[in-house]
Amino acid sequence: MRPNTCLALSKGWPETISYCDLYDQATTACEEELDILLEDLSDNTFFINAASRVNSATPSQFVRLTGYFGKFGYDRIFLAIQDYYREIEADIDPASYAPLSFSQLIEEVFVPHTQIRLIVNELRESPDDARKTLYESSEFGRLFHSDVSDRARLTAHLAAQSHPNAAADPDAPELRMELEHQSESETRFPPMSPLYNLPDLPLWQPSPEIQVKIEPETEVDPNSLCSFCDTALPISPSPELIRLRDSLDAISRADPIPGNAGHRRPTSMMLVGGYCEKHRLERDIFPRAIAGKWLFTPDFSTLFKRILSLRPALVVLNEEIENSSFFRDAKAHYTPKPPQPGEQQMSMTQLLSVGRQYASVERLHAQGAGYYGEIGYEIFMVAVRFMFPDGVNLEHYAPLPYSVVLAEVLLPEAAVRIVEQDLELSPRAAKRVLRESYLFGVNRTHPQLNPPMSLLQFVIQRRSWVASGSSLHLNEWVALQKVKAEPVDSQIPRAQGLAWAGEVIDLTEDDSEDDSGGDVEGDEVNQADSEHNSDVDAEGEIDEDCN
C-alpha cells in the first residue's frame, strides 16, 4: 500500500515529531480525559469494538493503528499511559472494563482515544475527522516516523527542488508520481562510502589573524557544587542546610580536584553522608513538593483528632474490607504462590516476615504516611490501633493477620483521607501523593517540633526492627532485645572494710565498729521506708483529688 504523500502535504501531517513532548501530552490526556472515560466505557466505540472482538466465538487478532505518529510515536503514547496507570491499576474495579484485561484496555481503547485527542489538538480537526486521519495516516507514519531520523524532511526538500510550485498545487500529477516513486524505491540512493565522511584537506593555511580563537572552558562555580560528593547543590539551600555545611567546613580541609575547586576532604566520610543526602533531597524532591503543595510543616498537634474523626468512614470500610484496594493488594502479596521449578514452597510465616513485607520499595512507599514522615506514621498507628483494637473479628481479615491489616490496610486508608483533606484531591490522586511523598516525609526534619525522648526511642526501635528482618511482632522483638541487653556490672565497687590485692586484713579487729556500722545502715533503711510511705500517702491524696 503506497502512502498518499500529496494528501499528507495538503492536510499538514507533521513532518517531524518530538517524542519527549508526545509522552507529556499523552500523560496530560490521561489526567484530563481517560480518568473520566474510565467511569463509563459503554458508549466508547473503541471499547465496544474490543469487547465484541473478545466475546466473539473466534476472536480475531487486534490490529493497532499507529497513525502518522509511527512506531516510535505509538510506543511513546503506550508507555505514557502504561506508566500513568501502573501504580493505580489495583484501585480500578475490573468489572468496569470487563471482558477486557487491563492491558487490552490500554492498547485497544486508551491508546487510540489518546491518538485522536492529539490529532484534534495538532491539526484542529473535529473528532470524526481526526478518527479518519488516524486510519488514513497509518501508512504514512509507518514509512516516515518509524525510525529515529525522520525522512519526511528529506522528501519535502526533494519535492521542493523538483517542483518549486508544489505547495500551491499539491495534487500535481508530476509531484504525486515522483513522491510515490521515492517511497517505493528504498534503495534509490546507493550507500555512501565511508571515505566521503573524511574531513577535507585545506587548500591553504589560514593566517593567524583570521583563525578562530579557542576560548578556555568555562569553570564551574565551586559554590554550586557539593564540597564532598561534587554533585549540584540546590539553587536556594535552606538555612538548616547552610548551617550544616558550615559545621562540616570547620572539620574538613581544602582538597581541590579537577572540576571542583571547592572540594574538601573530611576527617571521615561518615560525617558528610547526612549532609549529602539532605542537599539531594532539597535539590530533587523539594521542587516537586512545592509544585504539588505538599505540607512542609504539618500540624501534628491536631493530627490525632483528625484521624479519629475518620472513624465512621473507616468502620464502613472495615465491614466491607474487600472493597479496599490496599486489602486486595496485601492479600495478593501474601498469598502463597506455586513455587518455580527448583524452588521451595514458602510458608505463610515466611511471607509475613519483615523482609518479605518490605521487599519492594514501591510497596514500602505506599504503606507510609507520605509527607507526614515517621512521626506522623506513629501517630497514625496509635490512632488506628485505638479505633480498631485487636479484639475485632480476625476471621473477617483472613488470611491476613491483624498486624498486617492494621499497618497495610487501615493505616494507609486513613492517611489517604487525610491527604485528600489537606490538598483537596481525589482519592486516586491522594494515593499517588501518599506514595510519591514518602521519601520527602522520612527525610524531612521539622525544626519547630521537639518530640519527647520516648517517641524518638520508639522510632529508633521500629527502624531497628525493620532492619533486623525478624518475623516477630514489634513489641515481641523489643521485649526480646531487652532480655538480651540486661546490664551486667563487670566491676565490683570497693566498699569500706574490704581490701584489694596486696593489702593485709586484720581478722583480730574488734567488731564494735561493724556493729555501729550496721546500726547506721539500719537507720538509713528505716528512713528510706518512711519516705516511701510518705510518697504513697501523697499519691493517695492525689488520686482522691482526681476522683
C-alpha positions as CSV (number, residue, x, y, z in Angstrom):
1,M,0.0,0.0,0.0
2,R,1.5,3.3,-1.1
3,P,1.3,6.3,1.2
4,N,-0.7,9.2,-0.2
5,T,2.1,11.8,0.2
6,C,0.1,14.5,-1.5
7,L,-2.7,14.0,1.0
8,A,-0.2,14.4,3.8
9,L,1.1,17.6,2.3
10,S,-2.4,19.0,1.8
11,K,-3.6,18.1,5.3
12,G,-0.4,19.1,7.1
13,W,0.5,15.9,8.7
14,P,3.6,16.6,10.8
15,E,7.0,16.0,9.2
16,T,8.8,15.6,12.5
17,I,7.6,14.5,15.9
18,S,9.1,15.4,19.3
19,Y,8.8,12.1,21.2
20,C,9.5,13.7,24.5
21,D,6.6,16.2,24.1
22,L,4.5,13.3,22.9
23,Y,5.0,11.5,26.2
24,D,4.0,14.5,28.2
25,Q,0.9,15.2,26.0
26,A,-0.3,11.6,26.5
27,T,0.2,11.9,30.3
28,T,-1.9,15.1,30.3
29,A,-4.6,13.3,28.3
30,C,-4.7,10.6,30.9
31,E,-5.3,13.1,33.7
32,E,-7.9,15.2,31.8
33,E,-9.9,12.6,29.8
34,L,-9.1,8.9,30.4
35,D,-10.0,9.0,34.1
36,I,-13.4,10.4,33.1
37,L,-13.7,7.9,30.3
38,L,-13.0,5.0,32.7
39,E,-16.1,5.8,34.7
40,D,-18.3,4.9,31.8
41,L,-17.0,2.9,28.8
42,S,-20.3,1.7,27.5
43,D,-20.6,4.5,24.9
44,N,-17.0,4.4,23.7
45,T,-16.7,3.0,20.1
46,F,-13.2,1.5,20.7
47,F,-14.4,-0.3,23.8
48,I,-17.5,-1.7,22.0
49,N,-15.3,-3.0,19.2
50,A,-12.8,-4.5,21.5
51,A,-15.4,-6.2,23.7
52,S,-17.1,-7.6,20.5
53,R,-13.8,-9.0,19.3
54,V,-13.0,-10.7,22.7
55,N,-16.5,-12.1,23.0
56,S,-16.5,-13.5,19.5
57,A,-16.6,-17.2,19.1
58,T,-13.4,-16.9,17.0
59,P,-11.6,-13.8,18.3
60,S,-9.6,-12.1,15.6
61,Q,-6.2,-10.6,16.0
62,F,-6.1,-7.0,17.1
63,V,-4.5,-4.7,14.6
64,R,-3.2,-1.5,16.1
65,L,-3.3,1.8,14.2
66,T,-0.2,4.0,14.6
67,G,-1.5,6.9,12.6
68,Y,1.1,9.5,11.4
69,F,2.8,9.0,14.8
70,G,4.6,6.0,13.5
71,K,6.0,3.1,15.5
72,F,8.1,5.2,17.9
73,G,5.3,7.7,18.5
74,Y,2.8,4.9,19.2
75,D,5.3,3.3,21.6
76,R,5.7,6.6,23.5
77,I,1.9,7.1,23.8
78,F,1.5,3.5,25.0
79,L,4.4,3.9,27.5
80,A,2.9,7.1,28.9
81,I,-0.5,5.6,29.5
82,Q,1.1,2.4,31.0
83,D,3.2,4.4,33.4
84,Y,0.3,6.5,34.5
85,Y,-1.9,3.6,35.3
86,R,0.7,1.1,36.5
87,E,0.6,2.2,40.2
88,I,-3.1,2.7,40.4
89,E,-4.2,-0.4,38.4
90,A,-5.1,-2.2,41.6
91,D,-7.6,0.6,42.5
92,I,-9.7,0.2,39.4
93,D,-12.6,-2.3,39.5
94,P,-12.0,-5.0,36.9
95,A,-15.8,-5.2,36.3
96,S,-15.7,-1.6,34.9
97,Y,-13.8,-2.8,31.8
98,A,-14.8,-6.4,31.5
99,P,-14.5,-8.5,29.4
100,L,-11.1,-6.9,28.6
101,S,-7.9,-7.3,30.5
102,F,-6.3,-4.1,31.7
103,S,-3.5,-4.5,29.0
104,Q,-6.2,-4.9,26.3
105,L,-8.0,-1.8,27.7
106,I,-4.9,0.3,27.3
107,E,-3.9,-1.0,23.9
108,E,-7.4,-1.1,22.3
109,V,-9.2,1.7,24.0
110,F,-7.0,4.2,25.7
111,V,-4.2,4.5,23.1
112,P,-6.5,5.2,20.1
113,H,-8.6,7.5,22.1
114,T,-5.5,9.4,23.1
115,Q,-4.3,9.5,19.5
116,I,-7.5,11.1,18.4
117,R,-7.2,13.7,21.1
118,L,-3.6,14.5,20.0
119,I,-4.7,14.8,16.3
120,V,-7.5,17.1,17.3
121,N,-5.1,19.4,19.1
122,E,-2.4,19.2,16.4
123,L,-4.5,19.6,13.2
124,R,-7.5,21.4,14.7
125,E,-9.9,18.8,13.3
126,S,-13.1,17.6,14.6
127,P,-13.1,14.2,16.5
128,D,-14.7,12.5,13.4
129,D,-12.1,13.9,11.0
130,A,-9.4,13.0,13.5
131,R,-10.6,9.4,13.5
132,K,-10.5,9.4,9.8
133,T,-7.0,10.8,9.8
134,L,-5.9,8.1,12.2
135,Y,-6.9,5.4,9.7
136,E,-5.6,7.3,6.6
137,S,-2.2,8.3,8.0
138,S,-1.0,4.9,9.4
139,E,1.0,4.0,6.3
140,F,2.4,7.5,6.2
141,G,3.6,7.2,9.8
142,R,5.0,3.7,9.2
143,L,7.3,5.0,6.5
144,F,8.1,8.5,7.7
145,H,8.1,8.1,11.6
146,S,9.2,4.6,12.3
147,D,12.9,5.3,12.7
148,V,15.0,7.8,14.7
149,S,15.8,10.0,11.7
150,D,12.5,11.2,10.1
151,R,12.6,11.0,6.3
152,A,9.8,13.5,5.8
153,R,12.1,16.5,5.7
154,L,14.2,14.8,3.1
155,T,11.2,14.0,0.9
156,A,9.8,17.5,1.3
157,H,13.2,19.0,0.4
158,L,13.5,16.9,-2.7
159,A,9.9,17.7,-3.8
160,A,10.6,21.4,-3.4
161,Q,13.7,21.2,-5.5
162,S,12.0,19.3,-8.3
163,H,8.7,21.3,-8.3
164,P,9.0,24.7,-6.6
165,N,5.3,25.3,-7.0
166,A,4.3,22.1,-5.3
167,A,3.0,23.9,-2.3
168,A,0.5,25.8,-4.5
169,D,-0.7,22.6,-6.3
170,P,-0.1,19.6,-4.0
171,D,-2.2,17.3,-6.4
172,A,0.1,17.9,-9.4
173,P,0.4,14.6,-11.1
174,E,4.2,15.0,-11.7
175,L,4.7,15.6,-7.9
176,R,2.5,12.7,-7.0
177,M,4.2,10.3,-9.3
178,E,7.7,11.3,-8.1
179,L,6.9,11.1,-4.4
180,E,5.2,7.7,-4.8
181,H,8.3,6.5,-6.8
182,Q,10.5,7.8,-4.0
183,S,8.6,5.9,-1.4
184,E,8.7,2.7,-3.4
185,S,12.4,2.8,-4.0
186,E,14.0,2.3,-0.6
187,T,17.5,1.9,-2.3
188,R,17.2,4.8,-4.7
189,F,20.3,6.4,-3.3
190,P,23.3,3.9,-3.0
191,P,25.0,3.8,0.3
192,M,27.7,6.4,0.6
193,S,31.3,5.3,1.0
194,P,32.9,5.9,4.5
195,L,35.7,7.8,2.7
196,Y,33.2,10.6,1.9
197,N,33.0,11.3,5.7
198,L,36.7,12.2,5.9
199,P,37.4,15.9,6.5
200,D,38.5,17.9,3.6
201,L,42.2,18.9,3.5
202,P,42.6,22.7,3.5
203,L,44.0,24.1,0.2
204,W,45.8,26.8,2.1
205,Q,46.9,27.6,5.6
206,P,44.9,30.5,7.0
207,S,46.8,33.3,8.6
208,P,46.8,33.6,12.4
209,E,44.8,36.9,12.2
210,I,41.7,35.1,10.8
211,Q,42.0,31.9,12.8
212,V,39.2,31.3,15.4
213,K,40.4,31.8,18.9
214,I,39.8,28.8,21.1
215,E,38.2,30.1,24.4
216,P,39.1,28.2,27.6
217,E,36.4,26.0,29.1
218,T,34.1,27.8,31.4
219,E,34.9,26.9,35.0
220,V,32.1,25.7,37.3
221,D,31.3,27.9,40.2
222,P,32.5,26.0,43.3
223,N,29.6,27.3,45.3
224,S,27.2,25.4,43.1
225,L,28.7,22.0,43.8
226,C,28.9,20.0,46.9
227,S,32.3,20.1,48.6
228,F,32.2,16.4,49.3
229,C,30.3,14.5,46.7
230,D,30.9,17.0,43.8
231,T,27.2,17.0,42.7
232,A,25.0,20.0,42.1
233,L,23.6,21.8,45.1
234,P,20.0,23.2,45.3
235,I,19.7,26.7,43.9
236,S,18.2,28.0,47.2
237,P,19.5,25.9,50.0
238,S,17.6,26.0,53.3
239,P,19.2,27.8,56.4
240,E,19.5,24.4,58.0
241,L,21.5,23.1,55.1
242,I,23.8,26.1,55.2
243,R,24.4,25.7,58.9
244,L,25.2,22.0,58.4
245,R,27.7,22.9,55.6
246,D,29.4,25.5,57.8
247,S,29.9,23.0,60.6
248,L,31.4,20.4,58.1
249,D,33.7,23.0,56.6
250,A,35.1,23.6,60.1
251,I,36.2,19.9,60.5
252,S,37.4,19.4,56.9
253,R,40.4,20.7,54.9
254,A,40.5,22.1,51.3
255,D,41.3,19.4,48.7
256,P,40.6,20.9,45.2
257,I,40.1,18.4,42.3
258,P,39.6,19.0,38.6
259,G,36.1,20.2,38.0
260,N,35.5,21.3,41.6
261,A,37.9,23.8,43.0
262,G,35.9,23.9,46.3
263,H,36.3,20.2,47.1
264,R,37.1,19.4,50.7
265,R,38.4,16.3,52.5
266,P,36.6,15.4,55.7
267,T,38.1,13.5,58.6
268,S,35.6,10.7,57.9
269,M,33.1,10.2,55.1
270,M,30.5,9.1,57.6
271,L,30.3,12.7,58.8
272,V,29.1,14.0,55.5
273,G,26.6,11.3,54.5
274,G,23.6,13.1,56.1
275,Y,24.5,16.4,54.5
276,C,24.8,15.0,51.0
277,E,21.5,13.1,51.4
278,K,19.8,16.3,52.6
279,H,21.1,18.5,49.7
280,R,20.0,15.9,47.2
281,L,16.6,15.9,48.9
282,E,16.3,19.7,48.6
283,R,17.6,19.7,45.0
284,D,15.4,16.8,43.6
285,I,12.4,16.5,45.8
286,F,11.7,19.9,47.1
287,P,10.7,21.4,43.7
288,R,8.3,18.6,43.3
289,A,6.9,19.1,46.8
290,I,6.4,22.8,46.2
291,A,4.7,22.1,42.9
292,G,2.4,19.5,44.5
293,K,1.8,21.8,47.5
294,W,2.9,19.1,50.0
295,L,3.0,20.2,53.6
296,F,6.5,21.3,54.7
297,T,5.3,21.9,58.3
298,P,2.3,19.6,59.0
299,D,0.3,20.3,62.2
300,F,1.0,17.2,64.3
301,S,-0.9,18.7,67.3
302,T,-4.3,18.2,65.6
303,L,-3.4,15.1,63.5
304,F,-4.6,12.6,66.1
305,K,-8.1,14.2,66.4
306,R,-8.4,14.4,62.6
307,I,-7.7,10.7,62.3
308,L,-10.3,9.9,65.0
309,S,-12.8,11.9,63.0
310,L,-12.5,9.4,60.2
311,R,-13.8,6.6,62.3
312,P,-17.3,6.4,60.7
313,A,-15.9,6.1,57.2
314,L,-13.2,3.6,58.3
315,V,-15.8,1.5,60.2
316,V,-17.9,1.2,57.0
317,L,-14.8,0.3,55.0
318,N,-13.9,-2.3,57.7
319,E,-17.2,-4.0,57.3
320,E,-16.6,-4.4,53.6
321,I,-12.9,-4.8,53.7
322,E,-12.8,-6.4,50.3
323,N,-13.6,-3.0,48.7
324,S,-10.2,-1.7,49.9
325,S,-7.6,-1.7,47.2
326,F,-4.9,-1.9,50.0
327,F,-6.5,-5.1,51.3
328,R,-6.7,-6.7,47.9
329,D,-3.1,-5.8,47.2
330,A,-1.9,-7.2,50.6
331,K,-4.0,-10.3,50.1
332,A,-2.4,-10.9,46.7
333,H,1.0,-10.1,48.0
334,Y,0.9,-12.6,50.9
335,T,-1.0,-15.4,49.2
336,P,1.4,-18.3,48.7
337,K,2.1,-18.8,45.0
338,P,3.1,-22.1,43.3
339,P,6.9,-22.4,43.5
340,Q,9.1,-22.3,40.4
341,P,10.9,-25.4,39.4
342,G,13.7,-26.0,41.9
343,E,12.3,-23.6,44.5
344,Q,10.8,-24.4,47.8
345,Q,7.2,-23.6,48.7
346,M,7.1,-20.5,51.1
347,S,5.0,-20.8,54.2
348,M,2.7,-18.1,55.5
349,T,5.2,-17.2,58.3
350,Q,7.9,-16.6,55.7
351,L,5.5,-14.5,53.6
352,L,4.7,-12.3,56.7
353,S,8.3,-11.7,57.7
354,V,9.5,-8.2,57.7
355,G,11.9,-8.8,54.9
356,R,9.1,-10.0,52.7
357,Q,6.8,-7.1,53.7
358,Y,9.4,-4.5,52.6
359,A,10.9,-6.4,49.7
360,S,9.5,-3.9,47.3
361,V,10.4,-0.2,47.5
362,E,7.2,0.8,45.9
363,R,5.3,-1.2,48.4
364,L,7.1,0.4,51.3
365,H,6.4,3.8,49.9
366,A,2.7,3.1,49.6
367,Q,2.4,2.0,53.2
368,G,3.9,5.1,54.8
369,A,2.4,8.3,55.9
370,G,3.6,10.4,53.0
371,Y,4.8,13.8,53.8
372,Y,3.9,13.3,57.5
373,G,7.1,11.2,57.9
374,E,7.8,8.7,60.6
375,I,6.5,10.8,63.4
376,G,3.2,11.1,61.6
377,Y,3.3,7.4,60.9
378,E,3.4,6.6,64.6
379,I,0.5,9.0,65.3
380,F,-1.5,7.2,62.5
381,M,-0.6,3.8,64.0
382,V,-1.6,4.8,67.6
383,A,-4.9,6.3,66.4
384,V,-5.9,3.4,64.1
385,R,-5.0,0.9,66.8
386,F,-7.2,2.8,69.2
387,M,-10.1,2.8,66.8
388,F,-9.7,-0.9,65.8
389,P,-8.3,-2.9,68.8
390,D,-7.1,-6.5,68.4
391,G,-10.4,-7.8,69.8
392,V,-12.1,-7.5,66.4
393,N,-13.2,-10.5,64.4
394,L,-9.9,-11.7,63.0
395,E,-11.7,-14.2,60.7
396,H,-13.0,-11.2,58.8
397,Y,-9.5,-10.4,57.7
398,A,-8.5,-14.0,56.7
399,P,-5.9,-15.0,55.6
400,L,-4.2,-11.8,56.8
401,P,-3.3,-11.3,60.4
402,Y,-4.4,-8.3,62.5
403,S,-0.9,-6.6,62.4
404,V,-0.8,-6.7,58.6
405,V,-4.3,-5.3,58.2
406,L,-3.6,-2.6,60.7
407,A,-0.3,-1.4,59.1
408,E,-1.0,-2.1,55.4
409,V,-4.8,-1.5,55.0
410,L,-6.4,0.6,57.7
411,L,-3.4,3.0,58.3
412,P,-2.9,3.9,54.6
413,E,-6.6,4.2,54.1
414,A,-6.7,6.8,56.9
415,A,-3.6,8.5,55.5
416,V,-5.1,8.8,52.0
417,R,-8.2,10.5,53.5
418,I,-6.1,13.0,55.5
419,V,-4.1,13.9,52.3
420,E,-7.5,14.4,50.5
421,Q,-8.4,16.9,53.1
422,D,-5.0,18.7,53.1
423,L,-4.7,19.1,49.3
424,E,-8.4,18.8,48.2
425,L,-7.6,15.9,45.9
426,S,-9.5,12.9,44.6
427,P,-8.8,9.6,46.3
428,R,-6.7,8.3,43.4
429,A,-4.6,11.5,43.3
430,A,-4.2,11.4,47.1
431,K,-3.0,7.9,46.9
432,R,-0.4,8.9,44.3
433,V,0.8,11.8,46.5
434,L,1.0,9.5,49.5
435,R,3.3,7.2,47.6
436,E,5.4,9.9,45.9
437,S,6.0,12.0,49.1
438,Y,7.3,9.1,51.1
439,L,11.0,10.0,50.7
440,F,10.1,13.6,51.3
441,G,8.4,12.7,54.6
442,V,11.0,10.3,56.0
443,N,14.0,12.6,55.2
444,R,12.3,15.9,56.0
445,T,13.0,17.3,59.5
446,H,10.6,19.6,61.3
447,P,12.7,22.2,63.3
448,Q,9.6,23.6,65.1
449,L,8.9,20.1,66.5
450,N,10.5,18.9,69.7
451,P,9.2,15.3,70.1
452,P,9.6,13.6,73.5
453,M,12.5,11.2,74.0
454,S,10.1,8.3,74.3
455,L,8.7,8.9,70.8
456,L,12.2,9.2,69.3
457,Q,13.2,5.9,71.1
458,F,10.1,4.3,69.6
459,V,11.1,5.5,66.1
460,I,14.6,4.1,66.6
461,Q,13.2,0.8,67.8
462,R,11.0,0.5,64.7
463,R,13.9,1.2,62.4
464,S,16.0,-1.5,64.1
465,W,13.1,-3.9,63.9
466,V,12.6,-3.4,60.2
467,A,16.4,-3.7,59.6
468,S,16.5,-7.0,61.6
469,G,14.2,-8.8,59.3
470,S,12.6,-10.6,62.2
471,S,9.2,-12.3,61.8
472,L,8.2,-11.4,65.4
473,H,5.8,-8.6,66.1
474,L,7.4,-5.3,67.0
475,N,6.5,-5.5,70.8
476,E,7.8,-9.1,71.0
477,W,11.0,-8.2,69.2
478,V,11.6,-5.2,71.6
479,A,11.0,-7.4,74.6
480,L,13.4,-10.0,73.4
481,Q,16.1,-7.3,72.8
482,K,15.6,-6.1,76.4
483,V,16.2,-9.6,77.7
484,K,19.4,-9.9,75.6
485,A,20.6,-6.5,76.7
486,E,20.3,-6.9,80.5
487,P,23.1,-4.7,82.1
488,V,25.9,-6.7,83.8
489,D,28.2,-4.8,86.2
490,S,31.6,-6.1,85.3
491,Q,33.4,-4.2,88.1
492,I,32.8,-4.7,91.8
493,P,32.9,-1.4,93.6
494,R,35.3,-1.1,96.5
495,A,33.4,-1.0,99.8
496,Q,34.6,0.1,103.2
497,G,36.3,-2.7,105.1
498,L,37.3,-4.6,102.0
499,A,40.9,-4.8,100.8
500,W,42.4,-5.1,97.3
501,A,45.1,-7.5,96.3
502,G,48.3,-6.7,98.2
503,E,46.5,-5.4,101.3
504,V,46.5,-7.2,104.7
505,I,43.2,-7.7,106.5
506,D,43.4,-7.8,110.3
507,L,41.0,-10.6,111.4
508,T,41.5,-9.8,115.1
509,E,40.0,-6.4,114.8
510,D,37.2,-5.6,117.3
511,D,33.6,-6.0,115.9
512,S,32.3,-2.9,117.7
513,E,32.9,-0.7,114.6
514,D,31.0,-3.2,112.4
515,D,28.1,-3.2,114.9
516,S,27.9,0.5,114.9
517,G,28.1,0.5,111.1
518,G,25.2,-2.0,111.0
519,D,23.1,0.3,113.2
520,V,23.8,3.2,110.9
521,E,22.8,1.1,107.9
522,G,19.6,0.1,109.7
523,D,18.8,3.7,110.4
524,E,19.2,4.5,106.7
525,V,16.8,1.7,105.7
526,N,14.2,2.9,108.2
527,Q,14.5,6.4,106.9
528,A,14.0,5.2,103.3
529,D,10.9,3.2,104.3
530,S,9.4,6.2,106.0
531,E,10.0,8.4,102.9
532,H,8.4,5.7,100.7
533,N,5.3,5.5,102.9
534,S,5.0,9.3,102.8
535,D,5.2,9.2,99.0
536,V,2.4,6.5,98.9
537,D,0.2,8.7,101.1
538,A,0.8,11.7,98.9
539,E,-0.2,9.6,95.8
540,G,-3.3,8.5,97.5
541,E,-4.3,12.1,98.3
542,I,-3.7,13.0,94.6
543,D,-5.9,10.1,93.4
544,E,-8.6,11.2,95.8
545,D,-8.5,14.7,94.4
546,C,-8.7,13.4,90.9
547,N,-11.7,11.3,91.8
